[in-house]
Amino acid sequence: MTILILAEPHDATAHRVAALARQTYSTPAVRVVSSLEIARAPRWSHEVGPDGVATHVRLVDGTTLRSGDIVGVFNRLWPVPASAFTSFDPTDREYAQAEMHALLVSWLASLTCPVINRASPHSLCGSPWSHVKWRIAAGRAGLETLAVRLTTSQRRYPTRNMLRVVDLGSAVIGTPDASPFSSTGPGIFVDPVGERTASIVVVGNSVWPESLSPHECDLLRDGCCRLATDAGTEFLRVRFISTPDEQRWMFCGAEAVPDVWEVGPLSALVEMIGGAESLHLVPDEVGAER
């Protein structure tokens, strides 16, 4: 049996989850595999038939991943790297990347075990939504959203007393645009905001707040969980910024592949990944030493 963590070598959150899973379960084995290892696997067998789907993958180091042996997956894969097909000409390389993407989506969709952040035709991991679409979804989920104005010409459509935004997904907004003619190009602006920032990490039906009081977290909990559900992800960080009067919180962005350091949400995530009843917990006396 194997808990499979699909992530890049530099993904610290994935490696924290792997370490915690090894501490939590005596079996199964925990294996971290990168997109490059998957793409360069010398043998792939993915059979789709009337009785189900069977997949065998043999990696370069000889490790074999069988669909029936995988009891949980944490998926943080980036797009299939072009470096996996360096011997191909450019046209064939793009085709090979697209075919490998389709194969990985089919494989992950066929697994009957818990898969945290399943792949889609649009993205191997996490929602590919734009910042604007995240805001629309957040509003539908019941969260108050930060108003955004996008303009193609600041000269023709000036914005007075608004804040210029460099990164629409960041809670660090910027400074007021004093002059409507400070720039003539396109721009992104928001209404004035407060000075506080906060976030909530959603893990399944649980939430883990940062810089929020218990009461504030309770007010935002349902909206954050609905947003994660609508985005098709079990693991999501939702970011907020305060209103100018510091009395309410407004949605200002979301991370479908968040970096997380806190033990609480990581432990909850490990429990979700290892949801199969056949898993063996590390004995209590060992767990008490952690």
For each residue, the residues with C-beta under 8 A, 3 or more apart:
1: 27 28 29 69 70 71 278 279
2: 28 29 30 31 65 69 70 71
3: 21 25 28 29 30 31 70 71 72 73 74 273 274
4: 31 33 65 70 72 73 74
5: 14 17 18 21 30 31 32 33 73 74 76
6: 32 33 34 35 38 73 74 75 76 77 125
7: 11 13 14 15 32 33 34 74 76 77
8: 11 14 34 35 76 77 78
9: 34
10:
11: 7 8 14 15 76
12: 15 16 259
13: 7 16 17 76 258 259 260 261 266
14: 5 7 8 11 17 18 32 74 76
15: 7 11 12 18 19 32
16: 12 13 19 20 260 261 266
17: 5 13 14 20 21 74 266 269 270 273
18: 5 14 15 21 22 30 32
19: 15 16 22 23
20: 16 17 23 24 263 266 267 270
21: 3 5 17 18 24 25 30 270 273 274
22: 18 19 25 30
23: 19 20 282 286 287 290
24: 20 21 267 270 271 274 281 282 287
25: 3 21 22 28 30 274 279 280 281 282
26: 280 281 282 283
27: 1 279 280
28: 1 2 3 25 69 71 279
29: 1 2 3
30: 2 3 5 18 21 22 25
31: 2 3 4 5 63 65
32: 5 6 7 14 15 18
33: 4 5 6 7 37 38 59 65
34: 6 7 8 9 37 38
35: 6 8 38 39 77 78 79 80 81 84 124
36: 39 40 81 83 84
37: 33 34 40 41 59 60
38: 6 33 34 35 41 57 59 77 100 104
39: 35 36 80 81 84 85 100
40: 36 37 60 84
41: 37 38 44 57 58 59 60
42: 58 59 60
43: 56 57 58
44: 41 55 56 57 103
45: 54 55 56 57
46: 53 54 55 103 106 107
47: 53 54 55
48: 53 106 110
49: 52 53 54
50:
51:
52: 49 110
53: 46 47 48 49 67 106 110
54: 45 46 47 49 66 67 68
55: 44 45 46 47 65 66 67 107 110
56: 43 44 45 64 65 66 67
57: 38 41 43 44 45 64 65 107
58: 41 42 43 62 63 64 65
59: 33 37 38 41 42 62 63 64 65
60: 37 40 41 42
61:
62: 58 59
63: 31 58 59
64: 56 57 58 59
65: 2 4 31 33 55 56 57 58 59 69 70
66: 54 55 56 69 70
67: 53 54 55 56 70 107 110 111
68: 54
69: 1 2 28 65 66
70: 1 2 3 4 65 66 67 73 111 113
71: 1 2 3 28 113 274 276 278 279
72: 3 4 113 114 115 116 272 273 274 275 276
73: 3 4 5 6 70 108 111 113 114 115 116 273
74: 3 4 5 6 7 14 17 116 117 269 273
75: 6 108 115 116 117 118 119 124 125
76: 5 6 7 8 11 13 14 117 125 257
77: 6 7 8 35 38 104 119 124 125
78: 8 35 81 124 125
79: 35 97 101 124
80: 35 39 84 97 100 101 104 124
81: 35 36 39 78 84
82: 85 86 93 97
83: 36 86
84: 35 36 39 40 80 81 96 97 100
85: 39 82 88 92 93 96 97
86: 82 83
87:
88: 85 92 93 96
89: 92 93
90: 93 94
91: 94 95
92: 85 88 89 95 96
93: 82 85 88 89 90 96 97
94: 90 91 97 98
95: 91 92 98 99
96: 84 85 88 92 93 99 100
97: 79 80 82 84 85 93 94 100 101
98: 94 95 101 102
99: 95 96 102 103
100: 38 39 80 84 96 97 103 104
101: 79 80 97 98 104 105 124
102: 98 99 105 106 121
103: 44 46 99 100 106 107
104: 38 77 80 100 101 107 108 119 124
105: 101 102 108 109 119 120 121 124
106: 46 48 53 102 103 109 110
107: 46 55 57 67 103 104 110 111
108: 73 75 104 105 111 115 118 119
109: 105 106 118 119
110: 48 52 53 55 67 106 107
111: 67 70 73 107 108 115
112:
113: 70 71 72 73 275 276
114: 72 73 272 273 274 275 276
115: 72 73 75 108 111 118
116: 72 73 74 75 234 235 269 272 273
117: 74 75 76 125 126 233 234 235 256 257
118: 75 108 109 115 232
119: 75 77 104 105 108 109 123 124 125
120: 105 123 128 232
121: 102 105
122: 128
123: 119 120 126 127 128
124: 35 75 77 78 79 80 101 104 105 119
125: 6 75 76 77 78 117 119 256 257
126: 117 123 233 256 257
127: 123 134 231 232 233 256
128: 120 122 123
129: 133 134 137 231 256
130: 133 134
131: 134 135 168 169 253
132: 135 136 148 150 168
133: 129 130 136 137
134: 127 129 130 131 137 138 169 251 253 254
135: 131 132 138 139 145 146 148 251
136: 132 133 139 140
137: 129 133 134 140 141 227 230 231
138: 134 135 141 143 145 223 227 238 251 254
139: 135 136 142 143 144 145 251
140: 136 137 230
141: 137 138 223 224 226 227 230
142: 139 222 223 226
143: 138 139 220 223 224 227 238 250 251
144: 139 248 249 250 251
145: 135 138 139 250 251 252
146: 135 190 191 193 241 250 251 252
147: 190 191
148: 132 135 165 168 188 189 190
149: 159 162 188 189 190
150: 132 186 187 188 189
151: 154 156 157 159 186 187 188 189
152: 157 186
153: 156 157 184 185 186
154: 151 157 158 159 180 181 182 183 184 185 186 187
155: 158 181 183 184
156: 151 153
157: 151 152 153 154
158: 154 155 180 181
159: 149 151 154 162 177 180 187 189
160: 177 180
161: 176 177 192
162: 149 159 176 177 189 190 191 192
163: 173 174 175 176 177 189 190 191 192 193
164: 173 174 175 176 177 187 188 189
165: 148 168 170 173 174 188 189 190
166: 170 174
167: 170 172
168: 131 132 148 165 188 253
169: 131 134 239 252 253 254 255
170: 165 166 167 173 252 253
171: 197 199 239 240 241 252 253
172: 167 197
173: 163 164 165 170 190 193 241 252
174: 163 164 165 166
175: 163 164
176: 161 162 163 164 192
177: 159 160 161 162 163 164 180 182 187 189
178: 182
179: 182
180: 154 158 159 160 177
181: 154 155 158 184
182: 154 177 178 179
183: 154 155 187
184: 153 154 155 181
185: 153 154
186: 150 151 152 153 154
187: 150 151 154 159 164 177 183
188: 148 149 150 151 164 165 168
189: 148 149 150 151 159 162 163 164 165 177
190: 146 147 148 149 162 163 165 173 193
191: 146 147 162 163
192: 161 162 163 176 244
193: 146 163 173 190 241 242 243 244 250 252
194: 241 242 243 244 245 246
195: 242 246
196: 211 241 242 246
197: 171 172 211 239 240 241 242
198: 209 210 211 212 216 239 240 241 242 249
199: 171 209 210 211 237 238 239 240
200: 207 208 209 210 212 217 220 221 224 237 238 240
201: 207 208 209 210 235 236 237 238 258 260 262 265
202: 206 207 224 225 227 228 234 235 236 237 238
203: 206 207 208 234 235 265 268 269 272
204: 234 268 272
205: 225
206: 202 203 265 268
207: 200 201 202 203 217 220 221 224 225
208: 200 201 203 262 264 265 268
209: 198 199 200 201 212 214 216 217 220
210: 198 199 200 201 262
211: 196 197 198 199
212: 198 200 209 216 217 220 240 249
213: 216 217
214: 209 217 218
215: 218 219
216: 198 209 212 213 219 220 249
217: 200 207 209 212 213 214 220 221
218: 214 215 221
219: 215 216 249
220: 143 200 207 209 212 216 217 223 224 238 240 249
221: 200 207 217 218 224 225
222: 142 225 226
223: 138 141 142 143 220 226 227 251
224: 141 143 200 202 207 220 221 227 228 236 238
225: 202 205 207 221 222 228 229
226: 141 142 222 223 229 230
227: 137 138 141 143 202 223 224 230 231 236 238 254
228: 202 224 225 231 233 234 235 236 238
229: 225 226 232
230: 137 140 141 226 227
231: 127 129 137 227 228 236 254 256
232: 118 120 127 229
233: 117 126 127 228 236 256
234: 116 117 202 203 204 228 272
235: 116 117 201 202 203 228 258 269
236: 201 202 224 227 228 231 233 254 255 256 258
237: 199 200 201 202 254 255 258 260
238: 138 143 199 200 201 202 220 224 227 228 251 253 254
239: 169 171 197 198 199 251 252 253 254 255
240: 171 197 198 199 200 212 220 249 250 251 252
241: 146 171 173 193 194 196 197 198 249 250 252
242: 193 194 195 196 197 198 246 247 248 249 250
243: 193 194 246 247 248 249 250
244: 192 193 194
245: 194 248
246: 194 195 196 242 243
247: 242 243
248: 144 242 243 245
249: 144 198 212 216 219 220 240 241 242 243
250: 143 144 145 146 193 240 241 242 243
251: 134 135 138 139 143 144 145 146 223 238 239 240 254
252: 145 146 169 170 171 173 193 239 240 241
253: 131 134 168 169 170 171 238 239
254: 134 138 169 227 231 236 237 238 239 251
255: 169 236 237 239 258 259
256: 117 125 126 127 129 231 233 236
257: 76 117 125 126
258: 13 201 235 236 237 255
259: 12 13 255
260: 13 16 201 237 265 266 269
261: 13 16
262: 201 208 210 265 266
263: 20 266 267
264: 208 267 268
265: 201 203 206 208 260 262 268 269
266: 13 16 17 20 260 262 263 269 270
267: 20 24 263 264 270 271
268: 203 204 206 208 264 265 271 272
269: 17 74 116 203 235 260 265 266 272 273
270: 17 20 21 24 266 267 273 274
271: 24 267 268 274 275
272: 72 114 116 203 204 234 268 269 275
273: 3 17 21 72 73 74 114 116 269 270
274: 3 21 24 25 71 72 114 270 271 279
275: 72 113 114 271 272
276: 71 72 113 114 279
277:
278: 1 71
279: 1 25 27 28 71 274 276
280: 25 26 27
281: 24 25 26 287
282: 23 24 25 26 286 287
283: 26 286 287
284: 287 288
285: 288 289
286: 23 282 283 289 290
287: 23 24 281 282 283 284 290
288: 284 285
289: 285 286
290: 23 286 287
